[in-house]
Amino acid sequence: PRPSASNQVPVNDAIRAREVRLIDEDGQNIGIVTRIEAMERATQVGLDLVEISPDAQPPVCKILDFG
């Protein structure tokens, strides 16, 4: 089940940070990239970009299957 609106995890276009620290689908730390680049990488492998640590600077996002 998806999280309720009160504790929604930012996914894909809901991520607002300009830059993110990206973890790829294999768990590799890619480093700091733009949100657009992170989204493109997730799209290329057919997965979602999920913000897993919003309080970090920059936020940490991981490529995974959120659905």
N, C-alpha and C positions, 0 to 999 in steps of 0.2 A: 504493500500500500504506500501511496505517496504521503509525504508529511503534510500536516494541515497547514493552512495559511499562516498560522501564528508562529510556526517554527520552520518555515519554508527554507530549504537549502537552495541558494542561488545556483541555477543551472543554465548553461548556454547564454542566451541573450539577457538573462536576468543578472548576470555578473556585470558589475558597473566599474570595477577598477580598470585604470588605463593599462597598468602592467601587472602581471601575475608571476609567481614562481610556479613553474610547470613541472608536474610529475606525469610521465607518459603512461600508457596503458600497461607497460611492463614494470612499472615502479621505478624507472630511472629518473633521477633529478635532471631535468633539461636545463634549468636555470631560469633567469628572469627574461620573460618575453612579453610582447604586447598582447593584450586580450585578443586582438584580431588574429595574430599569429597562432595563439593557443587554440582559438576556435577553428581555424583552418586545419590545424593538425588533427583535432578531434574529428572534424568532418571527413578528412581523408581516410581515417580508419573506421568510419561509420559508428563512432561512439559519441558520448556527451562530455562536455567540459563541466566539472562540478567543483564549486568552491568548498574546500574541506577545512580551511583554516582562515576565516575571514578577518581575524584580529591580527594576523601577522602582517608585517610590512615588507614587501607587498603581500597581498593575500595569496595563500597557497591553493592552487587548483590542480585537479587530477583528471586525466582522461579515463573514463570508465563507462560502462553500460548502466545508466541510471534507470532506464525503463524496466 
